[in-house]
Amino acid sequence: MSEDTEESTEEYNYDEEYVQPEREEDLAAATFEELENPFKDKKPPQWSSEEVNMDVILDVPVTIAMEIGRAQINIRNLLQLNQGSVVELDRFAGEPLDVLVNGTLIAHGEVVVVNDKFGIRLTEVISPSERVRRLTK
């Protein structure tokens, strides 16, 4: 702390009580100058659904993932996993996979092979209202 700061702290006693002025004439109303609102003549934009340009979001990248199942194991068993270990999942063979976009379930599907690569054929797309209902669970 500098010397200037110490002096100003000592000059004012914060423990003193506020003293009410004895005479009404000692009081004065606070005055403020009028500020100009730079937005007073501007109105918020009103868009109809036809005017909204969806092109703005069409190039936003999202992550799509297919999940075949899950398993919960303790750390002891996790540390014992090695090449050739088998982890049993919570799904039966032939059950549809979950299709997740940014972690949100949007569809179910089945594995297909396209040009020697795995793909997924969507068998059920979750409706937007169902997706919202699942988020609130």
Phi and psi in radians as a Rosetta constraint file:
Dihedral C 1 N 2 CA 2 C 2 CIRCULARHARMONIC -1.441 0.35
Dihedral N 2 CA 2 C 2 N 3 CIRCULARHARMONIC 2.925 0.35
Dihedral C 2 N 3 CA 3 C 3 CIRCULARHARMONIC -1.147 0.35
Dihedral N 3 CA 3 C 3 N 4 CIRCULARHARMONIC -0.636 0.35
Dihedral C 3 N 4 CA 4 C 4 CIRCULARHARMONIC -1.059 0.35
Dihedral N 4 CA 4 C 4 N 5 CIRCULARHARMONIC -0.730 0.35
Dihedral C 4 N 5 CA 5 C 5 CIRCULARHARMONIC -1.171 0.35
Dihedral N 5 CA 5 C 5 N 6 CIRCULARHARMONIC -0.711 0.35
Dihedral C 5 N 6 CA 6 C 6 CIRCULARHARMONIC -1.095 0.35
Dihedral N 6 CA 6 C 6 N 7 CIRCULARHARMONIC -0.735 0.35
Dihedral C 6 N 7 CA 7 C 7 CIRCULARHARMONIC -1.084 0.35
Dihedral N 7 CA 7 C 7 N 8 CIRCULARHARMONIC -0.790 0.35
Dihedral C 7 N 8 CA 8 C 8 CIRCULARHARMONIC -1.177 0.35
Dihedral N 8 CA 8 C 8 N 9 CIRCULARHARMONIC -0.530 0.35
Dihedral C 8 N 9 CA 9 C 9 CIRCULARHARMONIC -1.226 0.35
Dihedral N 9 CA 9 C 9 N 10 CIRCULARHARMONIC -0.664 0.35
Dihedral C 9 N 10 CA 10 C 10 CIRCULARHARMONIC -1.260 0.35
Dihedral N 10 CA 10 C 10 N 11 CIRCULARHARMONIC -0.490 0.35
Dihedral C 10 N 11 CA 11 C 11 CIRCULARHARMONIC -1.180 0.35
Dihedral N 11 CA 11 C 11 N 12 CIRCULARHARMONIC -0.536 0.35
Dihedral C 11 N 12 CA 12 C 12 CIRCULARHARMONIC -1.926 0.35
Dihedral N 12 CA 12 C 12 N 13 CIRCULARHARMONIC 2.220 0.35
Dihedral C 12 N 13 CA 13 C 13 CIRCULARHARMONIC -1.697 0.35
Dihedral N 13 CA 13 C 13 N 14 CIRCULARHARMONIC 1.896 0.35
Dihedral C 13 N 14 CA 14 C 14 CIRCULARHARMONIC -1.272 0.35
Dihedral N 14 CA 14 C 14 N 15 CIRCULARHARMONIC -0.240 0.35
Dihedral C 14 N 15 CA 15 C 15 CIRCULARHARMONIC -1.489 0.35
Dihedral N 15 CA 15 C 15 N 16 CIRCULARHARMONIC -0.215 0.35
Dihedral C 15 N 16 CA 16 C 16 CIRCULARHARMONIC -1.168 0.35
Dihedral N 16 CA 16 C 16 N 17 CIRCULARHARMONIC 2.533 0.35
Dihedral C 16 N 17 CA 17 C 17 CIRCULARHARMONIC -1.414 0.35
Dihedral N 17 CA 17 C 17 N 18 CIRCULARHARMONIC 2.684 0.35
Dihedral C 17 N 18 CA 18 C 18 CIRCULARHARMONIC -1.202 0.35
Dihedral N 18 CA 18 C 18 N 19 CIRCULARHARMONIC 2.341 0.35
Dihedral C 18 N 19 CA 19 C 19 CIRCULARHARMONIC -1.846 0.35
Dihedral N 19 CA 19 C 19 N 20 CIRCULARHARMONIC 2.182 0.35
Dihedral C 19 N 20 CA 20 C 20 CIRCULARHARMONIC -1.250 0.35
Dihedral N 20 CA 20 C 20 N 21 CIRCULARHARMONIC 2.303 0.35
Dihedral C 20 N 21 CA 21 C 21 CIRCULARHARMONIC -1.010 0.35
Dihedral N 21 CA 21 C 21 N 22 CIRCULARHARMONIC 2.501 0.35
Dihedral C 21 N 22 CA 22 C 22 CIRCULARHARMONIC -1.307 0.35
Dihedral N 22 CA 22 C 22 N 23 CIRCULARHARMONIC -0.594 0.35
Dihedral C 22 N 23 CA 23 C 23 CIRCULARHARMONIC -1.992 0.35
Dihedral N 23 CA 23 C 23 N 24 CIRCULARHARMONIC 2.560 0.35
Dihedral C 23 N 24 CA 24 C 24 CIRCULARHARMONIC -1.078 0.35
Dihedral N 24 CA 24 C 24 N 25 CIRCULARHARMONIC -0.553 0.35
Dihedral C 24 N 25 CA 25 C 25 CIRCULARHARMONIC -1.154 0.35
Dihedral N 25 CA 25 C 25 N 26 CIRCULARHARMONIC -0.375 0.35
Dihedral C 25 N 26 CA 26 C 26 CIRCULARHARMONIC -1.319 0.35
Dihedral N 26 CA 26 C 26 N 27 CIRCULARHARMONIC -0.210 0.35
Dihedral C 26 N 27 CA 27 C 27 CIRCULARHARMONIC -1.615 0.35
Dihedral N 27 CA 27 C 27 N 28 CIRCULARHARMONIC 2.483 0.35
Dihedral C 27 N 28 CA 28 C 28 CIRCULARHARMONIC -2.387 0.35
Dihedral N 28 CA 28 C 28 N 29 CIRCULARHARMONIC 2.490 0.35
Dihedral C 28 N 29 CA 29 C 29 CIRCULARHARMONIC -1.279 0.35
Dihedral N 29 CA 29 C 29 N 30 CIRCULARHARMONIC 2.468 0.35
Dihedral C 29 N 30 CA 30 C 30 CIRCULARHARMONIC -1.239 0.35
Dihedral N 30 CA 30 C 30 N 31 CIRCULARHARMONIC 2.438 0.35
Dihedral C 30 N 31 CA 31 C 31 CIRCULARHARMONIC -2.115 0.35
Dihedral N 31 CA 31 C 31 N 32 CIRCULARHARMONIC 2.512 0.35
Dihedral C 31 N 32 CA 32 C 32 CIRCULARHARMONIC -2.296 0.35
Dihedral N 32 CA 32 C 32 N 33 CIRCULARHARMONIC 2.503 0.35
Dihedral C 32 N 33 CA 33 C 33 CIRCULARHARMONIC -1.410 0.35
Dihedral N 33 CA 33 C 33 N 34 CIRCULARHARMONIC 2.621 0.35
Dihedral C 33 N 34 CA 34 C 34 CIRCULARHARMONIC -1.207 0.35
Dihedral N 34 CA 34 C 34 N 35 CIRCULARHARMONIC 2.267 0.35
Dihedral C 34 N 35 CA 35 C 35 CIRCULARHARMONIC -1.702 0.35
Dihedral N 35 CA 35 C 35 N 36 CIRCULARHARMONIC 2.501 0.35
Dihedral C 35 N 36 CA 36 C 36 CIRCULARHARMONIC -1.570 0.35
Dihedral N 36 CA 36 C 36 N 37 CIRCULARHARMONIC 2.297 0.35
Dihedral C 36 N 37 CA 37 C 37 CIRCULARHARMONIC -1.492 0.35
Dihedral N 37 CA 37 C 37 N 38 CIRCULARHARMONIC 1.958 0.35
Dihedral C 37 N 38 CA 38 C 38 CIRCULARHARMONIC -1.212 0.35
Dihedral N 38 CA 38 C 38 N 39 CIRCULARHARMONIC -0.213 0.35
Dihedral C 38 N 39 CA 39 C 39 CIRCULARHARMONIC -1.869 0.35
Dihedral N 39 CA 39 C 39 N 40 CIRCULARHARMONIC 0.145 0.35
Dihedral C 39 N 40 CA 40 C 40 CIRCULARHARMONIC -1.080 0.35
Dihedral N 40 CA 40 C 40 N 41 CIRCULARHARMONIC -0.552 0.35
Dihedral C 40 N 41 CA 41 C 41 CIRCULARHARMONIC -1.644 0.35
Dihedral N 41 CA 41 C 41 N 42 CIRCULARHARMONIC -0.030 0.35
Dihedral C 41 N 42 CA 42 C 42 CIRCULARHARMONIC -1.713 0.35
Dihedral N 42 CA 42 C 42 N 43 CIRCULARHARMONIC 2.443 0.35
Dihedral C 42 N 43 CA 43 C 43 CIRCULARHARMONIC -1.885 0.35
Dihedral N 43 CA 43 C 43 N 44 CIRCULARHARMONIC 2.569 0.35
Dihedral C 43 N 44 CA 44 C 44 CIRCULARHARMONIC -1.119 0.35
Dihedral N 44 CA 44 C 44 N 45 CIRCULARHARMONIC 2.581 0.35
Dihedral C 44 N 45 CA 45 C 45 CIRCULARHARMONIC -1.128 0.35
Dihedral N 45 CA 45 C 45 N 46 CIRCULARHARMONIC 2.432 0.35
Dihedral C 45 N 46 CA 46 C 46 CIRCULARHARMONIC -2.000 0.35
Dihedral N 46 CA 46 C 46 N 47 CIRCULARHARMONIC 2.015 0.35
Dihedral C 46 N 47 CA 47 C 47 CIRCULARHARMONIC -1.970 0.35
Dihedral N 47 CA 47 C 47 N 48 CIRCULARHARMONIC 2.428 0.35
Dihedral C 47 N 48 CA 48 C 48 CIRCULARHARMONIC -1.576 0.35
Dihedral N 48 CA 48 C 48 N 49 CIRCULARHARMONIC 2.853 0.35
Dihedral C 48 N 49 CA 49 C 49 CIRCULARHARMONIC -1.087 0.35
Dihedral N 49 CA 49 C 49 N 50 CIRCULARHARMONIC -0.441 0.35
Dihedral C 49 N 50 CA 50 C 50 CIRCULARHARMONIC -1.296 0.35
Dihedral N 50 CA 50 C 50 N 51 CIRCULARHARMONIC -0.461 0.35
Dihedral C 50 N 51 CA 51 C 51 CIRCULARHARMONIC -1.483 0.35
Dihedral N 51 CA 51 C 51 N 52 CIRCULARHARMONIC -0.305 0.35
Dihedral C 51 N 52 CA 52 C 52 CIRCULARHARMONIC -1.173 0.35
Dihedral N 52 CA 52 C 52 N 53 CIRCULARHARMONIC 2.198 0.35
Dihedral C 52 N 53 CA 53 C 53 CIRCULARHARMONIC -1.618 0.35
Dihedral N 53 CA 53 C 53 N 54 CIRCULARHARMONIC 1.795 0.35
Dihedral C 53 N 54 CA 54 C 54 CIRCULARHARMONIC -1.221 0.35
Dihedral N 54 CA 54 C 54 N 55 CIRCULARHARMONIC -0.278 0.35
Dihedral C 54 N 55 CA 55 C 55 CIRCULARHARMONIC -1.027 0.35
Dihedral N 55 CA 55 C 55 N 56 CIRCULARHARMONIC -0.422 0.35
Dihedral C 55 N 56 CA 56 C 56 CIRCULARHARMONIC -1.079 0.35
Dihedral N 56 CA 56 C 56 N 57 CIRCULARHARMONIC -0.631 0.35
Dihedral C 56 N 57 CA 57 C 57 CIRCULARHARMONIC -1.805 0.35
Dihedral N 57 CA 57 C 57 N 58 CIRCULARHARMONIC -0.132 0.35
Dihedral C 57 N 58 CA 58 C 58 CIRCULARHARMONIC -1.126 0.35
Dihedral N 58 CA 58 C 58 N 59 CIRCULARHARMONIC -0.411 0.35
Dihedral C 58 N 59 CA 59 C 59 CIRCULARHARMONIC -1.737 0.35
Dihedral N 59 CA 59 C 59 N 60 CIRCULARHARMONIC 0.160 0.35
Dihedral C 59 N 60 CA 60 C 60 CIRCULARHARMONIC -1.303 0.35
Dihedral N 60 CA 60 C 60 N 61 CIRCULARHARMONIC 2.175 0.35
Dihedral C 60 N 61 CA 61 C 61 CIRCULARHARMONIC -1.316 0.35
Dihedral N 61 CA 61 C 61 N 62 CIRCULARHARMONIC 2.494 0.35
Dihedral C 61 N 62 CA 62 C 62 CIRCULARHARMONIC -2.259 0.35
Dihedral N 62 CA 62 C 62 N 63 CIRCULARHARMONIC 2.775 0.35
Dihedral C 62 N 63 CA 63 C 63 CIRCULARHARMONIC -1.780 0.35
Dihedral N 63 CA 63 C 63 N 64 CIRCULARHARMONIC 2.201 0.35
Dihedral C 63 N 64 CA 64 C 64 CIRCULARHARMONIC -1.945 0.35
Dihedral N 64 CA 64 C 64 N 65 CIRCULARHARMONIC 2.315 0.35
Dihedral C 64 N 65 CA 65 C 65 CIRCULARHARMONIC -2.376 0.35
Dihedral N 65 CA 65 C 65 N 66 CIRCULARHARMONIC 2.579 0.35
Dihedral C 65 N 66 CA 66 C 66 CIRCULARHARMONIC -1.921 0.35
Dihedral N 66 CA 66 C 66 N 67 CIRCULARHARMONIC 2.279 0.35
Dihedral C 66 N 67 CA 67 C 67 CIRCULARHARMONIC -2.029 0.35
Dihedral N 67 CA 67 C 67 N 68 CIRCULARHARMONIC 2.128 0.35
Dihedral C 67 N 68 CA 68 C 68 CIRCULARHARMONIC -1.564 0.35
Dihedral N 68 CA 68 C 68 N 69 CIRCULARHARMONIC -0.301 0.35
Dihedral C 68 N 69 CA 69 C 69 CIRCULARHARMONIC 2.854 0.35
Dihedral N 69 CA 69 C 69 N 70 CIRCULARHARMONIC 3.094 0.35
Dihedral C 69 N 70 CA 70 C 70 CIRCULARHARMONIC -2.384 0.35
Dihedral N 70 CA 70 C 70 N 71 CIRCULARHARMONIC 2.825 0.35
Dihedral C 70 N 71 CA 71 C 71 CIRCULARHARMONIC -2.577 0.35
Dihedral N 71 CA 71 C 71 N 72 CIRCULARHARMONIC 2.576 0.35
Dihedral C 71 N 72 CA 72 C 72 CIRCULARHARMONIC -2.020 0.35
Dihedral N 72 CA 72 C 72 N 73 CIRCULARHARMONIC 2.165 0.35
Dihedral C 72 N 73 CA 73 C 73 CIRCULARHARMONIC -2.344 0.35
Dihedral N 73 CA 73 C 73 N 74 CIRCULARHARMONIC 2.761 0.35
Dihedral C 73 N 74 CA 74 C 74 CIRCULARHARMONIC -1.447 0.35
Dihedral N 74 CA 74 C 74 N 75 CIRCULARHARMONIC 2.898 0.35
Dihedral C 74 N 75 CA 75 C 75 CIRCULARHARMONIC -1.100 0.35
Dihedral N 75 CA 75 C 75 N 76 CIRCULARHARMONIC -0.611 0.35
Dihedral C 75 N 76 CA 76 C 76 CIRCULARHARMONIC -0.996 0.35
Dihedral N 76 CA 76 C 76 N 77 CIRCULARHARMONIC -0.841 0.35
Dihedral C 76 N 77 CA 77 C 77 CIRCULARHARMONIC -1.224 0.35
Dihedral N 77 CA 77 C 77 N 78 CIRCULARHARMONIC -0.595 0.35
Dihedral C 77 N 78 CA 78 C 78 CIRCULARHARMONIC -1.075 0.35
Dihedral N 78 CA 78 C 78 N 79 CIRCULARHARMONIC -0.740 0.35
Dihedral C 78 N 79 CA 79 C 79 CIRCULARHARMONIC -1.229 0.35
Dihedral N 79 CA 79 C 79 N 80 CIRCULARHARMONIC -0.330 0.35
Dihedral C 79 N 80 CA 80 C 80 CIRCULARHARMONIC -1.545 0.35
Dihedral N 80 CA 80 C 80 N 81 CIRCULARHARMONIC -0.116 0.35
Dihedral C 80 N 81 CA 81 C 81 CIRCULARHARMONIC -1.157 0.35
Dihedral N 81 CA 81 C 81 N 82 CIRCULARHARMONIC 2.415 0.35
Dihedral C 81 N 82 CA 82 C 82 CIRCULARHARMONIC -2.599 0.35
Dihedral N 82 CA 82 C 82 N 83 CIRCULARHARMONIC -3.110 0.35
Dihedral C 82 N 83 CA 83 C 83 CIRCULARHARMONIC -0.994 0.35
Dihedral N 83 CA 83 C 83 N 84 CIRCULARHARMONIC 2.261 0.35
Dihedral C 83 N 84 CA 84 C 84 CIRCULARHARMONIC 1.678 0.35
Dihedral N 84 CA 84 C 84 N 85 CIRCULARHARMONIC -0.195 0.35
Dihedral C 84 N 85 CA 85 C 85 CIRCULARHARMONIC -1.141 0.35
Dihedral N 85 CA 85 C 85 N 86 CIRCULARHARMONIC 2.582 0.35
Dihedral C 85 N 86 CA 86 C 86 CIRCULARHARMONIC -2.043 0.35
Dihedral N 86 CA 86 C 86 N 87 CIRCULARHARMONIC 2.259 0.35
Dihedral C 86 N 87 CA 87 C 87 CIRCULARHARMONIC -1.942 0.35
Dihedral N 87 CA 87 C 87 N 88 CIRCULARHARMONIC 2.113 0.35
Dihedral C 87 N 88 CA 88 C 88 CIRCULARHARMONIC -1.369 0.35
Dihedral N 88 CA 88 C 88 N 89 CIRCULARHARMONIC 2.279 0.35
Dihedral C 88 N 89 CA 89 C 89 CIRCULARHARMONIC -1.700 0.35
Dihedral N 89 CA 89 C 89 N 90 CIRCULARHARMONIC 2.981 0.35
Dihedral C 89 N 90 CA 90 C 90 CIRCULARHARMONIC -1.506 0.35
Dihedral N 90 CA 90 C 90 N 91 CIRCULARHARMONIC 0.219 0.35
Dihedral C 90 N 91 CA 91 C 91 CIRCULARHARMONIC -2.090 0.35
Dihedral N 91 CA 91 C 91 N 92 CIRCULARHARMONIC 2.679 0.35
Dihedral C 91 N 92 CA 92 C 92 CIRCULARHARMONIC -1.548 0.35
Dihedral N 92 CA 92 C 92 N 93 CIRCULARHARMONIC 2.683 0.35
Dihedral C 92 N 93 CA 93 C 93 CIRCULARHARMONIC -1.058 0.35
Dihedral N 93 CA 93 C 93 N 94 CIRCULARHARMONIC 2.381 0.35
Dihedral C 93 N 94 CA 94 C 94 CIRCULARHARMONIC 1.604 0.35
Dihedral N 94 CA 94 C 94 N 95 CIRCULARHARMONIC -0.221 0.35
Dihedral C 94 N 95 CA 95 C 95 CIRCULARHARMONIC -1.193 0.35
Dihedral N 95 CA 95 C 95 N 96 CIRCULARHARMONIC 2.577 0.35
Dihedral C 95 N 96 CA 96 C 96 CIRCULARHARMONIC -1.162 0.35
Dihedral N 96 CA 96 C 96 N 97 CIRCULARHARMONIC 2.648 0.35
Dihedral C 96 N 97 CA 97 C 97 CIRCULARHARMONIC -1.450 0.35
Dihedral N 97 CA 97 C 97 N 98 CIRCULARHARMONIC 2.710 0.35
Dihedral C 97 N 98 CA 98 C 98 CIRCULARHARMONIC -1.537 0.35
Dihedral N 98 CA 98 C 98 N 99 CIRCULARHARMONIC 2.394 0.35
Dihedral C 98 N 99 CA 99 C 99 CIRCULARHARMONIC -1.885 0.35
Dihedral N 99 CA 99 C 99 N 100 CIRCULARHARMONIC 2.078 0.35
Dihedral C 99 N 100 CA 100 C 100 CIRCULARHARMONIC -2.016 0.35
Dihedral N 100 CA 100 C 100 N 101 CIRCULARHARMONIC 2.376 0.35
Dihedral C 100 N 101 CA 101 C 101 CIRCULARHARMONIC -2.021 0.35
Dihedral N 101 CA 101 C 101 N 102 CIRCULARHARMONIC 2.069 0.35
Dihedral C 101 N 102 CA 102 C 102 CIRCULARHARMONIC 0.862 0.35
Dihedral N 102 CA 102 C 102 N 103 CIRCULARHARMONIC 0.677 0.35
Dihedral C 102 N 103 CA 103 C 103 CIRCULARHARMONIC 1.484 0.35
Dihedral N 103 CA 103 C 103 N 104 CIRCULARHARMONIC -0.018 0.35
Dihedral C 103 N 104 CA 104 C 104 CIRCULARHARMONIC -1.831 0.35
Dihedral N 104 CA 104 C 104 N 105 CIRCULARHARMONIC 2.225 0.35
Dihedral C 104 N 105 CA 105 C 105 CIRCULARHARMONIC -1.136 0.35
Dihedral N 105 CA 105 C 105 N 106 CIRCULARHARMONIC 2.162 0.35
Dihedral C 105 N 106 CA 106 C 106 CIRCULARHARMONIC -2.137 0.35
Dihedral N 106 CA 106 C 106 N 107 CIRCULARHARMONIC -0.284 0.35
Dihedral C 106 N 107 CA 107 C 107 CIRCULARHARMONIC -2.882 0.35
Dihedral N 107 CA 107 C 107 N 108 CIRCULARHARMONIC 2.982 0.35
Dihedral C 107 N 108 CA 108 C 108 CIRCULARHARMONIC -2.159 0.35
Dihedral N 108 CA 108 C 108 N 109 CIRCULARHARMONIC 2.676 0.35
Dihedral C 108 N 109 CA 109 C 109 CIRCULARHARMONIC -2.829 0.35
Dihedral N 109 CA 109 C 109 N 110 CIRCULARHARMONIC 3.131 0.35
Dihedral C 109 N 110 CA 110 C 110 CIRCULARHARMONIC -2.174 0.35
Dihedral N 110 CA 110 C 110 N 111 CIRCULARHARMONIC 2.615 0.35
Dihedral C 110 N 111 CA 111 C 111 CIRCULARHARMONIC -1.275 0.35
Dihedral N 111 CA 111 C 111 N 112 CIRCULARHARMONIC 2.391 0.35
Dihedral C 111 N 112 CA 112 C 112 CIRCULARHARMONIC -2.325 0.35
Dihedral N 112 CA 112 C 112 N 113 CIRCULARHARMONIC 2.871 0.35
Dihedral C 112 N 113 CA 113 C 113 CIRCULARHARMONIC -1.999 0.35
Dihedral N 113 CA 113 C 113 N 114 CIRCULARHARMONIC 2.222 0.35
Dihedral C 113 N 114 CA 114 C 114 CIRCULARHARMONIC -2.233 0.35
Dihedral N 114 CA 114 C 114 N 115 CIRCULARHARMONIC 2.012 0.35
Dihedral C 114 N 115 CA 115 C 115 CIRCULARHARMONIC 0.898 0.35
Dihedral N 115 CA 115 C 115 N 116 CIRCULARHARMONIC 0.861 0.35
Dihedral C 115 N 116 CA 116 C 116 CIRCULARHARMONIC 1.119 0.35
Dihedral N 116 CA 116 C 116 N 117 CIRCULARHARMONIC 0.316 0.35
Dihedral C 116 N 117 CA 117 C 117 CIRCULARHARMONIC -2.167 0.35
Dihedral N 117 CA 117 C 117 N 118 CIRCULARHARMONIC 2.614 0.35
Dihedral C 117 N 118 CA 118 C 118 CIRCULARHARMONIC -1.268 0.35
Dihedral N 118 CA 118 C 118 N 119 CIRCULARHARMONIC 2.583 0.35
Dihedral C 118 N 119 CA 119 C 119 CIRCULARHARMONIC -2.529 0.35
Dihedral N 119 CA 119 C 119 N 120 CIRCULARHARMONIC -3.066 0.35
Dihedral C 119 N 120 CA 120 C 120 CIRCULARHARMONIC -2.427 0.35
Dihedral N 120 CA 120 C 120 N 121 CIRCULARHARMONIC 2.328 0.35
Dihedral C 120 N 121 CA 121 C 121 CIRCULARHARMONIC -1.731 0.35
Dihedral N 121 CA 121 C 121 N 122 CIRCULARHARMONIC 2.111 0.35
Dihedral C 121 N 122 CA 122 C 122 CIRCULARHARMONIC -1.256 0.35
Dihedral N 122 CA 122 C 122 N 123 CIRCULARHARMONIC 2.212 0.35
Dihedral C 122 N 123 CA 123 C 123 CIRCULARHARMONIC -1.852 0.35
Dihedral N 123 CA 123 C 123 N 124 CIRCULARHARMONIC -0.380 0.35
Dihedral C 123 N 124 CA 124 C 124 CIRCULARHARMONIC -2.686 0.35
Dihedral N 124 CA 124 C 124 N 125 CIRCULARHARMONIC 2.228 0.35
Dihedral C 124 N 125 CA 125 C 125 CIRCULARHARMONIC -1.832 0.35
Dihedral N 125 CA 125 C 125 N 126 CIRCULARHARMONIC 2.249 0.35
Dihedral C 125 N 126 CA 126 C 126 CIRCULARHARMONIC -1.297 0.35
Dihedral N 126 CA 126 C 126 N 127 CIRCULARHARMONIC 2.287 0.35
Dihedral C 126 N 127 CA 127 C 127 CIRCULARHARMONIC -1.197 0.35
Dihedral N 127 CA 127 C 127 N 128 CIRCULARHARMONIC 2.665 0.35
Dihedral C 127 N 128 CA 128 C 128 CIRCULARHARMONIC -0.988 0.35
Dihedral N 128 CA 128 C 128 N 129 CIRCULARHARMONIC -0.675 0.35
Dihedral C 128 N 129 CA 129 C 129 CIRCULARHARMONIC -1.167 0.35
Dihedral N 129 CA 129 C 129 N 130 CIRCULARHARMONIC -0.632 0.35
Dihedral C 129 N 130 CA 130 C 130 CIRCULARHARMONIC -1.202 0.35
Dihedral N 130 CA 130 C 130 N 131 CIRCULARHARMONIC -0.649 0.35
Dihedral C 130 N 131 CA 131 C 131 CIRCULARHARMONIC -1.085 0.35
Dihedral N 131 CA 131 C 131 N 132 CIRCULARHARMONIC -0.739 0.35
Dihedral C 131 N 132 CA 132 C 132 CIRCULARHARMONIC -1.131 0.35
Dihedral N 132 CA 132 C 132 N 133 CIRCULARHARMONIC -0.740 0.35
Dihedral C 132 N 133 CA 133 C 133 CIRCULARHARMONIC -1.076 0.35
Dihedral N 133 CA 133 C 133 N 134 CIRCULARHARMONIC -0.693 0.35
Dihedral C 133 N 134 CA 134 C 134 CIRCULARHARMONIC -1.197 0.35
Dihedral N 134 CA 134 C 134 N 135 CIRCULARHARMONIC -0.526 0.35
Dihedral C 134 N 135 CA 135 C 135 CIRCULARHARMONIC -1.208 0.35
Dihedral N 135 CA 135 C 135 N 136 CIRCULARHARMONIC -0.507 0.35
Dihedral C 135 N 136 CA 136 C 136 CIRCULARHARMONIC -1.521 0.35
Dihedral N 136 CA 136 C 136 N 137 CIRCULARHARMONIC -0.028 0.35
